[in-house]
């Protein structure tokens, strides 16, 4: 970095660290993202064993997943702003500690209530971890090629975690029981937290003290948590169920109150000026579409492999090796494209490739289809997915000041989480309506239709990218 570039970076609130220190920091941040994504899939595979071991009913077992999803989605914005106010490194270490403790409690659980509570706390830990990790990358690496490269490494680690989660979930449950899928997080998160104390640069000293918008934090966290609850439980309980309707009304009230508070407070939790950042708003919209389409595909691939092709849990995990490698390669391609082209062109390229690949997946979604028939679709779709993943986080962090990186990360990850809840619920309903009859062939037909609809919705994400600036 030249002297002039150094002065420009310092003026923008960015002070570069030594390259070697940055390398170790990125390794830890990538490992944290691997842990985060690993836990998304590892519990899915162990659900049947958890249900039998703790006496869950078929209706209540879903809460092992829902508790995590609801509290993670509800606390993301709070986690992002807390990282800005308290310090990104401090929140990163605290989140890993919370993750480790809640995972240990999950493995020690002896009743449904205890494991659901542990999963809720684990979700809060994840909500603090994700924006802290992302905002640390955006603080330590200046906007441009270095940050793009860091985001690609971080994204590739996340893609690897999805595969490792499926493989570990099957093998650990089979060898040691369902408790092992929780215990494995304890040493991993603990190691990263301890290493971060020494390897990640200290939080910046702030020239002015910032207050914490407690009323805004309470209202937005309550509103967001209720929103995710409605989106997750609505399809299960029915949209007209009393608890769903009551929570929907309360959600609207809390979010309206939050907007009023933010317009009147001197140091808001989420400054309204952020909504004038066109790149951030486009990035948030793309994360929503991404998780509602690309992010929903693993669910349909899992049910396709197990219910149509008859794969075991371990075979399903192995089947995900190919798409995960493709996604990891896509994240690296996204970084190269972003450094040579604009973010807009990178995202357009990713969406076009992803849409084409997703349309190929249903060719292998028939009874009697071989795995080789679905490979071209999941490889091409995975590469497109990886490119979009890298590009959308570049867009979401562009033009955001260092003091707002945490809350901007929280905003984009909140729309990511909500998009996943809405996308899966909508596409499952689409698949169910298209399946004419209880046969496996009818089920496969519903899966194919839902995947085609996901590809169609991806076109909306492609349209949003056109609102990004034409020049970098």
N, C-alpha and C positions, 0 to 999 in steps of 0.2 A: 504494500500500500504506500503510495507516494505521500509526501508531507501534506500536500494540498488536500488529498483524499482524507487523510487523518483528521485535518481540521474540519472538513465538511462533516465527517462522521461524528466527531465530538459535538459539533453544533447541533446535530440532529438527535443527540442523546445517546449515541452509540460509541463506546470506547472499546476497541478491539483488544482481545487477549492474545497471549502467545500462541502460535500455531499448534505446538505440542499440547498445551493445556486445552485448546479447543478440541483437538482430536480425542482426548480422553473424555471430555465433557460430552461430545457427540456420541461416543460409545455408550456412556451411561444413559443418555436420553433415549437412544435407540433401544437399549435393553429395557428401559421402563415402558416404552411403547410395545415391545414384544410381550412383556408381562400383562399389560392392559389388554391387548388383543388375544393373547393366549387364553385369558379367562372367559372370553366371550363364548368360545366353543367347548372348552374343557368340561364345563358343567352339563351342557346339553347331552353329551354322550353318557354321563353318569346318572341322569335323571331317573331312569327306571329302577336302578339300584337304590338311590336315595329314597324313592317312594316306598319300596318294599322294606328298607331298613328302618325307616322312621314312622311308618304307618300312615303315609299320606293317602288321601282318596284321589281318584282320578281328577276330580274337580279342583282340589286344592294344591296339587303338585305344581301347577303352573306358577304358583306364587314364589317358588324357588328362583325362577327366572324373572317374574314380574317385579318382585321387591327390588331387585338390583336395577332393573331398567327404569323404574319409576323414580327412585331416589337419585340415580345417576343423572337422569334427564332434568330433574328438578333443581339440582344443586350446581349445575355446570356454570351458570352465570355468576353465582355467588363465589364459586371457586376461582373463576377468572379474575374478578375484581379484587378478591382477597389477596391473590398473588401480586397484583399491582400495588396494593396498599402495604401489606406486610412484607412482601419480598418473594420473588419467584423461587429462589433457592430454598428458602425456609418452607414455603408451601409444598415444594417438591418433596422434601425430606419428610415433612409431616404427613403428606398423603401416602407415601410409601409405608410409613410406620402404621398408619390407620389401616391400610390394605393388609399388612402383615398380621396385625392383631386380629382383625375381623376374619381373615382366612383361617387362623388358628382356631378361633371360636366356632367357625363353620365346621371344621373337622371334628371338634369335640362335641358337637351338638347331639343331644339325646332325644329331642322332640321336634316336631314341625315348627312350633313357635320360635324355638331358639335358632334354628337354621335360617328361618325367614328373617329374623332380626339381624343375624350375622350378615346375611346377604344384603340387607338394607344399608348397614354400615359400610359394607364393602362397596356398594354403589356410591355412597357419599365419598369414600376414598378415591374411587375412580373419577368422580366429578371434580375433585380437587387436583388429581394427578394429571389428567389429560390437558387442561388449559395451562397448567404450570409448566408441563413439558414443552408444549408448543410455544408458549411465550418465552421460555428460556432460549429456544432455538432462534426465535425472532430477535431476542436481545443480544445474544452472543455472536450472531452472524449477520453482517450488514446486508441490506436489501440488494439483491443482484445475484450473480453466479454462485457466491459462497453460500448464501442462504438457500438457493435452489438446490445445491448439492446436498446440504444438510437435510432439507426436507425430503429429498429422494432417499437418503440413507434411513431416515426415520420412518418413512412410508414403507420401505422394503422390509424393515424389521417388523412392522405391523402385519404385513402380508405373511411373513414367515410364522408369526405367532398364531395366525388362524389355522395353519396346517399343523403346527406343533401341538396346538390345543386339541385338535381332533385325535391326533395320534396318541398323545399322552392320556387323554380322557379314556380312550379305549383300553390302552395297555395298563395304566395304573389301576383302573377300576377292576379289570380282570385279575391282576396280580395281587393287589393289596386292599381292595375294597373302595367304596366311594369316598371315604374320608381322605384318601391320598390326593384327590384332585384339589382339595383345599390346602392340605399341608405343603404341597409343592410350592405354593406362593410364598410361604413364610421365609425360607432361606433366600429365595431369589430377591424378593422385595427388601429384605433386611440387608443383604449384601450391597444392593444398589444405594440404599439410604446411607449406609456407613461410608461407602466409597465417595458418595456425593459430598460429604462433609469436607473431604480433602481435595477433591479433584475439580469440582465445579466452582468457577469464580464467585466471589462473594457478591451479594446484592449491592446495587448501587446506593450510595448515600444520597438521599434526596435533599435538594436545596430548600424545599418548603414542606412542612408537615401537612399531610392530607388527613382529613377526617373520614370516618367510615359511615356511610349512609345506612344506618341500621334500619330505619323504617322502609327504605327502598329494598334492602336485602331481605327483610322478612316478607314483604308483599310479593316480590318477584319469585322468591323461592317457593312460597306457598302456591302462587298461581301456576308456576311451571310444573311443580310436583303434581298438582291436581290435573293439569292439562295432560301430562303423560299418563296419569292414572286413567283418565277418561279414554284416551286413545288406546291404551293397552287392554282395559277391561270392557270397553264398549262392545267389541266383537264377541267377547266371551259371554258376558252377562245380558247383552241386548242393550241397544241405545236408549230404550225407554225404561230401563231398570231404575228404580228410585235413587239408589246410591250414585249411579252414573249421572243422572239428571241434576241431582243436588250438587255433586262435585263440579259439573260443567258450569252451573250458575255461579258457584263460589269462585271458580277459576276466573271467570269473566270479571267479577267484582274485584278480585285481588289485582288482576292485571290492569284494570282501569285505574284503581287506586295507585298502583305503582307508577303509571304514566303521569298522574297528577302530582305525585310526590317528586318525580324526577324533574318536572318543569319548574318546581318551586324551590328545590334545595340548591344551596350554593356549590356543593361538591357532590354531584349525583353519582350513584352507583354506575349508571350507564348514561353517559352524556349524549344528548340528542344530536350533537354535532357529528357523531359517528355515522348517523344515518345520511349525512351529506357526502360520505365517502362512497362513490359509485362502485369502486372495486370491491370494497368490503361487502356492500349489499349484494352485488352480483355473486361474490364468493359464498355468502350465506345461502342464497337461493340455490346455488349449484350444490352445496353440501346437502341441502334438503332433498333435491331431486336425486342426487347420487345415492344416498342411503335408502331412498324409497324404491330404487330400481336396482342398481348394481349391488347395493347392500342387502337386498331381499333375495338375490339369486342363490346364495349359499343355503338358505332355508329350503328352496324348491329343489336344489340339487341333492340335498340330504334326503328329503322325502322321496325323491325320484330314485336315488341309489338304493334306499332301503325298502321302500314299498313296491316299487315296480321291478327293479332288477334283483332284489333279494339279497343285497349286500349286508354283511355283519357290520357292527360298529367299527371294528378295526379296518375292515375292507373299505368302508366309507371314508375313514381318515386317510387311507392310502390313496383313494381316488381323488382326494383334494390336493395331493402333492402337485399334480400337473397345473391346475388353475392357480395355485399359490405361487409357483415358480413364475408363471406367466405374469401375474400381477407385480411380483417383485421386479421382473425385467421391465415391465411397463413404467414403474416409478423411476427407474434409472433413465429410460428413454424420455420420460417427461422432463427430467432435469436437463438433458441435452437439448431437447426442443426449446425449452424455456430460455436457455442461454443463447440460442441461435435465432429464435423467432420471438414474437410477443407472447404474453400470457394468453391473450385471446386466441391466437393461432394454435397454440399448444392445446388449449381446451377443445377447440373445434376439431383438431386432429384426433384427440382422444375420444371424443364423443362419436365421431364418424366410425372409427375403428370399433369402438365398443358396441354401437348399434348393429353394425354388420355381424360381429361375432355373436351377439345375443340372439339374432335372428337365425343363426345356424344351430344353436343349442337344441331346439326342439327336434331336429333331424335324428337325434339319438335318444329321444324321449318316448319311445314306443316299447310295448311289451316284446321282449325278444331281441331288442337292440343291443349291440355290443358296446363296450366302453369306448372302443376306437371310433365309433360313429359320433360320439359326443365330444371327442377330444378337439377337433378343429374349432368348434364353436366356443368351448371354454378357454382355449388358448387365445384366440383372437379377442374374445370379450375381455379376458383377463388383462391382456396388454393394453387395450383401450381403457379399462378401469384404472390400471396403474398410472397411465398418463394423466387422466382426469384427476386422480387423487393428489398427485404432486401439484398440478396446475391450480386446483381450487384453493389449496392452502397458500400458494404464492399470491393468488388474487386477494384472499381474505386478509393477508398481512400487509399488503402494499399500501403505502401512504399513511400507515397508522403510527402515531408517536410511541416512543418507548413506554411512556406512562400509561398508555391505554392498550398495550399489547395483550395483557392478561384478559381484560374484559372483552376485547375483540375476539380473542381465541375462544372465550366462553360463549360469546354470541354465535360464532360459526359452529361450535361443537353442539350447542343447544339445538340449532336447526338440523344438524346432522342426526341427533338422537330422535327428535320429533319426526323427521322424515322417515326414519327407519320404522318407527311405530305405526305411522300412517300407511306407509308403503306395504309393509307385510300384511297388515289387517285388510287393506283394500285388495291386494293381489290374492290373498287366501280366499276372500269372498268371491272374487272373479273366477278363481279356479273351481270353487265349489259350485257356482252357478253353471259353469260350462261342463261339469262332469255329469253326464246323463246316466245315472245308475250307480250301483255300489261295486261294480266290477273293477278289476285292476286296469283294464283297458280304458274305462271311463275316467278313472282317476288320472291316468296318463294324459288323456285328452284335455282334462282341466288344467294340468300342469303346463302343457304346451301352450294353451291359450293365454294363461297368466304370464308366461315368459314373453310371448309376442306383445302383450299389453305393456309389459315393462319396457321393451324396446321402443314402443310408441311413445311412452312418457319421457324416455331419454331425449327425444327430439325437442321436448320443452326445455331441457337443460342446454341443448345445443343452441336454441333460440336465445336463451339468457346470456350466453357467452358473447353474443353479438352486441350486447350493451357495454361491454368492456372497451376501454380505449384502444384505438387501432394501433397506436404507438406505445412502446414500452415506457 
